[in-house]
Amino acid sequence: MRAFCLAVFFAVLGLRVFAYATADGAEPPYRGTWKVATAAVAPWAVPQRAPDAAERARLIGQTIAVKPTAIMGPSPFACRGPHYRFRDFTPAMLFQGAFEVMQMKNKSVDPDRLAGALGFIGPSIKTLETGCDFDFHFVDASTAQVNLNDTIYTLKKQ
């Protein structure tokens, strides 16, 4: 009898959790379509090894669709089977830790100031790790930045 009661309890609990999770039908804020709005040379880029201007031109204006099981868009943004993880990053952690590396090479480099120059505000930056070759760092709910090949692409939610 006790086993039956526990089974019923967990079945009801499971249904309530499912109902709660789907009640408002809201998508996570990162899902949807994003447009590549701008591209800028990253602050850590070595001048002698300039980013690929043709790649930047090819990507500007393109759209990226972030779906539950894939990221669809032009290469290198397309990704099958992403593993999404939403986290808070410090400015030093942005762009795979590039600002921290810059600071290790030159103590006068301030990751907070560099992040601020890119529009990030405060010590905690919402970041979507994708499990692909890039992460989305959110300036705000409708603006994200991505690093690819020493270029920072700004994405706008559509």
N, C-alpha and C positions, 0 to 999 in steps of 0.2 A: 504494500500500500504506500509506503514511504517513497519508494522508487517511482511509483505512478505520479504521486503528488509533485515530486521534483521535476519529472518530465513535463507535466502540465505547466508548472511554474516557469520553466525555461522556455517552453514553447510560447507562452503568453508574453514573456519578457522579450523574446526575439521579435514577435509581431509588433510590439509597442516600439521597440528600437527602430525597426524598419519603417513603421508609420511615421515616426518622428523625423527620421533621416530624409524621407521623401515628401513630407507634408508640404513644405513650401516650394518644392521643385526647383529651388535655386541652384544654379550651376556655381562651382567655385569661380571666384573672380578672374582667375587667369585663363579660364577656358574661353574660347571664342576666336574671333578673327582679329589679327594684329597686322598693321601695315608698317613696313619699313619706311620711316619718315626721313631720317637723316643718317649720315655716317660721318664720323670724325676720327682723325688719327688719334690713337690712344696716347696718353701722356708718357707711357713707358716705351713707346716705339723708338727704335734706334733710327736716327735720321738716314744713315747709309742704307738701311733696309726698309724703304718706304712701303707701306701697305699697297696692295694691288688696287690701283684706281679702276681697272676694268671690272673687278669683282664688286667694288662699291657701286659703280654705275649700274651693273646688272641687278643688284639687289634693291636699290632705292625704288620705292613705289610698289614692290612686290608684297603679297600678303602671305601671312603664316596663320594656319588654322591649328589651334591647340585643342585637341580632342582627347577623350578619355584614354584611348589606346594608341594614339599616334599624333605626331606633329607633322602637318602637311604643309609643304611650301617648297621654295626653290632650294637646291643644294647650296650650302651645307646645313640648312635648317630642317630639312625633312628628317624624320626619325621614327622608326617603327619600334613599338614597345617601350615608350619612355617609362621611367620610374619616377613619378612626381613626389617631391618632398618639399613642403613649404617650411622655410626657416627664417630666423632673424640673423642677419650678418652685421658685423661691425664694418665701418668703412675700410679697415685694413684687409678684410676678407673679400672685398669686391673683386670681380674679374679674376677668379682663381688666385686670389692673394697678391695680385700684381702691385698694389699700393704698399703692402707690407714688404715685398721684395725691394721696391724702390727705397723704402725707408731703411732697410738693412744695409743697402749700398751707400746711402747718404742720410745721415741722422737728421738733417734739416728738412727732409721731406715730411710733410704732415698729411697722413691719409684722410683726416677729417676735412682739411682744406681742399684736397683734391676731389673728394666726394662732393663737397659743397659746390665746387665749380661746375660739376656735372648735374647739379640740381637736387642731390640727395640731402635731406635735412635730418639731423639728429644722429644719435649713436647707434640706432637700430634700423636696419634696412631690410624690408621684406624681400625674400629671395625664393624663387622657385627653382629648385634643383631638378633637372630633367632626366638625368642619367644619360644624356646625349653629350654632344661636344660643347654644350653651352648651357648657361643658367640665365634666367630672367631676373634682373634686379629692378625692383619697382621704385620709381621716383614718386609715383602716386598711383591711384587706381586705374588710370587710363594711359600711363606712360611707363614703359620698361626699357631697360638698356641691356644689351647683349654684347659680349666681346667675341670677335672672330678675327684671327689673323692681324692682330695689332690695330683693329678698327673697332670703335664703339658705335654700334648701331642703335638708334633710338626707334622704338616701336610704339605706335599709337593704337589703342583699342578702337575697333570699328563698331 
